[in-house]
Amino acid sequence: MTATRLPENVRARIEAMLEAVDAGLRAHYRGPGERVQPIHTAYVPADQVTAETPATWGAAALALLDRHRDDLADLDTAGVLDAVRERLRGDPIQDLRIDFEDGYGPRPDAEEDAAALAAGEILAHWASAAHGPRRFGIRTKGLGGLERRRALRTLELVFDGAGGVPPGFVVTVPKLRAAEQVSALVALCEGLERGSGFAAGSLRFELQIESPQAIVGPDGNAPVARMITLAEGRCDALHFGTYDYTADCGVAAPYQALDHPAADHAKAVMQVAAAQTGVWVCDGSTQIVPETDPPAALREHHRLVTRSLRRGYYQGWDMHPGHLITRWAATYDFFRSAVEVAVPRLGAYLGARGGADVVDEPATAQALASTVLRAVRCGAYTEEQLRADAPGLGLDVVRALALRQPVPTP
């Protein structure tokens, strides 16, 4: 090493300062990790859910698809409807929330107590069933004002009904307005774990961002970013609340929608706040459901899902069985088209093929690999197709590139 004019004590001080910075960055920005993000979260009111809800929704979606297949033909640009049909037959819902908030509303305590115990039993059934959602939970009422005690009681009764914390359980907490509420939520999780004998760290939550105050605070900062830090690793995802958020921004009811500019701004802030932290961002819902005019509603939902996917939001809320059709169709279509670009570029990046038109950098290779990995995980693309399309580009190589790890040698 060449000599330096930098005094040793100065160099050591600089090293210590930067090592501390590096450690802080590694702790907060952990990267995407190995968790598999579901493509959606289905929301079902607590008074309407049963253990058979996933199968019931799948059957209803299948019947709707068969009735309106001709209407969906112009959306099926990648020929995915047969694959969607099979998905609806066997595994229609990846993630489901039993809703005790807006979809359920205020009820007498005795009624919500009974619904919470029943919900716990249903969640325990799903946890042990061979088929059904692998990820599930509840949405409580909020932590503000008079709703707080009801939310806590419901959560405890759900655990009573389930006989503990079922594997795959997560609680979605709505109407967060201040970062300090997340600190209280962490204290709640710790207290429940100690008081109930649950394993430390077993309680996980999602933060529903549906208030402008969570995006821009009174000091001009973004509280949502601080919320992730204050969650102390317990936060799985940020969920966007379309209608509360746009209403609080003063958007007139006919124009409240996922693609309103106010909603786009909020989700962009959420996306930046969550980037590289391992916390997912989940888009919100649309109130347009395929009831009175199914073809128009299906087209609109397909458009909104596709729009979200193109903006990097790979999960969203589904509020009706018919949404499953266009959620899966848009997702399959998006990823099948994406891998047609991503796989050849990854092959060129690794030197498997020459004459590439695009010279990609490591960050782009990571994004390309992440796209392929998501395509395989959601079922739009298979490992066998990957090997056929790019011999030598196995899933282990794709995973390493997506996680910025050393690429395995053949």
N, C-alpha and C positions, 0 to 999 in steps of 0.2 A: 504494500500500500504506500502511496506517495506521502511525503511529509506534509503536514498541515501547519499553518501559522495560527490555528485556533488553539488557545490555551486549553489544557486538558480539563481543568475544572469547569470551564465554560461549556466544553463539549459534553461533559458528564451531566451538567445541569440541563442542557438542551435535550439530551437523550431521556432524562428522567421526566421532563415536561411532556415530551411527545409520547413516551410510553404510556403515561397516564391518560393522555388523549386517546391513544389507540385502544386502550383497555375499555374506556368509556364508550367508544364507538362500537366495539365488538359486543359489548353487553346490551346496548340498545338496538343496534342494527344487526340482528342475528341472521338475516337472510331469509329466504323463503322456507327453508326447512323441508321436511319430508311429509308433513301433513297433506292429505289429499282434500282439496277444496271441493265441496259439492257444487253442482251447477245451479242449484236453487234451494230455497227453503219454502215449503208449503205451510201455509197458515190455516188452522182450523179452529173455530171457536170451541171453548171447553164444553159447552152444552151440546155440541154436535159431533164430537169425536168419539170413535169407538176403536177397539183393537183392530177392527177390519177396515178402518178408513183408508189405509194405503191401497188395499186391494179394491175397495169400492171406487176410489178415485181412478185407479187404473182402468177398471172396467167401464166407467162412465166416459173416460177419455177415449178409450178404444171404440166404443159405440159411436161417439161423436166424430172421430176420424173416419170411420167407415161410412157414415152418412154424408160427410162433406169432403170425401177424398177428391172428387173432381174440382171442388172449389180450391183445394190446397195444391193442385197440380202446378199452378204457375209459380208457387213459392218453392217447389221442390227442385231447385236448380242442380243439386248434386245427387239426386236420386236416393234420398234418405228415408222416404216414408215407410218402406218395408222394414228397415232397421228400427225406426221409431215405433212401429206397430209391435215388434217383438219386445222392445223395451217396455212398452205399456202393459204387455201381457205378463211380464215376469218381474220387473223391478222398476216401477214407475216413479217412485219418490225416493230421493237420496237423503233428504233432511226435512224434518217436520217439527213445527212448534204448535203446541196446544196453547191457545191464546186465552189469557185471562184479562186482557186489556181492552182495546177499542172494539175488537170483534166479539167480546163477551159482555162488557159494560158493567155498571154497578149492580150488584145483587144483594139480597139479604145474606148476612154472614153464614147462616146455616146452609144456604144453598151453595155458596162458593166453597164452604168447607167440604161439603159432600163431593162437589165437582173436583176439588183438589185431590182428595183421597182416591177418587176414581181415576183421575189422570195419572197418579203415581202407579196404580195397578196396570194401566195401559202401557206406560213407559217400561215397566219391568217386563211385561209380556214381549214388547218389541226387542228388548235387550236380549232375551233368551230365544227368540224365534229364529228359525232358519232363514226366513225371507222377511223383508221389510226394511224400513229405513235404518241405516247404520248410525245415523246421527239424529238426535231428537232432543226435545226439551220443552220448556214452557216460556211464554212471555208473561211476566208479571205486570201488575200495575206499577206506576212510577214510584220514585222515592220522595216525591215532594208532598208536603202538606198531609192531608188526611189519608191519602192513598198509601202512605208508607207502611203503617201497621198491617193493613190488609195484604200488601205485597209480601211482607215477611211471613205472615201467618200462612198464606197460600203456599209459599215455597217450602216451609217446614212440613205442612201437611202432604205435599207431593212426595217428599222424602219418606214420610210415614207410610204412605200408600205403596211406595215402590220398595220399601224395606231397605233403604239406603240410597246411594248414588249410583244409578244404573250406568254401565259403561256406555259412553257416547253422549252422556247428558250434558246440556248447556242451558243456561238461563239467559234470556234476552231481556235487558232492562231498558225500558223506554223513557223518553222525555228528559234526557240528561241535558242540563243547562250550564253546569259549572263543573270544573275539573275536580273540585273537592268532593263532589258526590261519589267519584270513583274511589277515593280513599276510604270513604265510609263503606262502599261496596266490598272492598278488600277486607276491611275489618269484619264485616258481616260474614264473609266466607270463612275467615279464620276462626271466628267465634262458633259458627255452625260445625266446622270440622272438629274443634276441640270439644264442644258440648255434646255432639252426637257420636263421637268416636270415628268420624270419617277419616280417611287417609289425608295427611297434610298435602295441600295442593290439588285435591281431587275436584274441587268446585271451580268451574270455569264459567265465564260469562261473555256475552256480546253486548256492545253498547249501541243502542239505537239513537242515531243522530237525526233529530227531527226539530231542533230548535236553532234559530240563527245564532243564539248566544253561544252555542257549542262550536260554531265555525269562526266567528269573530267576537272576542270578548270586549269588555269595556275599556281595556288597556290597548286594544288594537291587535293583540296576539291571537293565535289560534288555539283555543282551549282543547280542541280535539287531539292535538299533538301531545299536550301535557297529560291528557287522560290516559293515553297509551303508556306513558312513563309511570304514572301513578297506579296503573293496574298491576304492576309488579309481576308481569308475565302471565297473569290469569286471563287476559283478554284474548279471545279467539278471533273476533271480527268486529268491524264497524258496519252496522246496517243503516241504510238511509230510509227515513220516513217521508215519503213523497208529499202527502197531503197536509200533515201538520206543518212541515217546513215551509211549503209554498204559501199556505194560509197565513202563517206568522210573518211572512215577507210581504203580505198584502196583495198577493196574486188573486184575482177574481176567480171564483169557483170554476167557471167553464174552461179556464186556462191552466188550472193546476194539473201538471202532468210530469212524467219522468223526464221529458225532453224540454221542459221549460228552462230558459237560461239561468234562473235562480237555482234550480235543482242541479244543473250542470256545474255551476260554480261551487256549490256545497260538496258535490262528489269529487270534484277536482282537488279541493282542499283535503278531503278525507284520504284521497289516493296518495297525495304527497305526504301527509302525516304518517300514513301506514307503510310507505315504501321501505322495503328492506328490513322491516321490523318483525316479519313473520305473522303480522295481523292481516287478515283478509278484509277486503271491502266488498260489501254486498249491496247491489242496487235495490231500490224499493219496489213498490207494486204499482199496478194500474187498476183502476176501478172498472175498466171496460171488460166485461166478461161475456163469453159466448152463450147468451140466453135468447134474447129476442131476435138478434141478427148474427148468428154464429159466423158466417163467412167474413163479415166486416170486422168482428172482434178478433177472430183468429189472425187475419191479415195485420191488424194493428199491433197485436201482441208480438207477432213474428218480427215486425219492423222494429219495435222497441227493444226486443231481446238482441237482435242483430246489431242495432245501434250501440247498445251497451257493450257487447262483445268487442266491437271495433274500438271502443274507448278504453278497453282494458278492465272492464267490470265483468268478471266471469261467473258471477252468482247473482241471483235476483229472487224476489218474492213471487210465489205463485199462489193465487187466491181462489182458484176455481179448477175443477178437474180438466176443463178444456185447455187451460194454460199449459198443462203438461205436454200436450201435442206440439204446440208451437215452441215451447221451451226446448224440447229435445230436438225438434226439426231444425230450428235456427242454430242450436249448438252444434249438431252434427254437420250441418251445412258449412258453418263457419270454420270448424276445425279441419274438415276434409279439404276445403279450399286452401286453408293456411298451410297444411302439410305439403301440398303440391309445390309450394314455394320453399318451405323451410327445409325439407329433407335434401333436395339437391344442393342448397346453399351450405348445409352442414357438411355434406360430403365434400364439397369443394374446400370448405374451411379446413377440414382434416387432411386435405391432400389426396382424397380418394379419387377426385376427378379434376382434370385440368380445364383451362379455358373458361374460367368463371367470369361472368359479366359484372359481378359485384364482389368487391374485396371487403370482407366483413372483419370487424374487430371483435375482441373477446366478449365485450358487453353485448354485441349483436348476436354472436354465437350463443350466448347464454339465453337471450330472448327467443331465438329460433328453437333451441333445445327445450325451453320451457313450454313453447307452443306444442311441440311434438309430444312432450310428456303429458300435458293436459289432454291432448287429443286421445292418447292411449288410455288414460285414466278414466275418461268419461265414456269410452266405448266408440268414439267416432272413427278410430283408427286402431289397428291391432299391431302387436309386436311382429307377427308373421308378415304383415304388409310392409312394415319397416324393413325387415331383413330382405324381403323381395325387392323393394324399391332401392335400397342402398346396402348391398352386401358389405359387411364389416361395420356397419353403423348399428350396433345393438342397443338395447334399452339401457344397458349399464353405461355405455358411452354417453348416451343422451342425458341420463341422470347426472353423470359427473359434470358435463358441460353446464347443465341447468343450475347446479349447485356450486359452480366455480371450483370444482375439485380436480385433482389430477386425472387425466383420461387413462383408463385401463389399457394396457398394451395387449395386442392379440395373443 
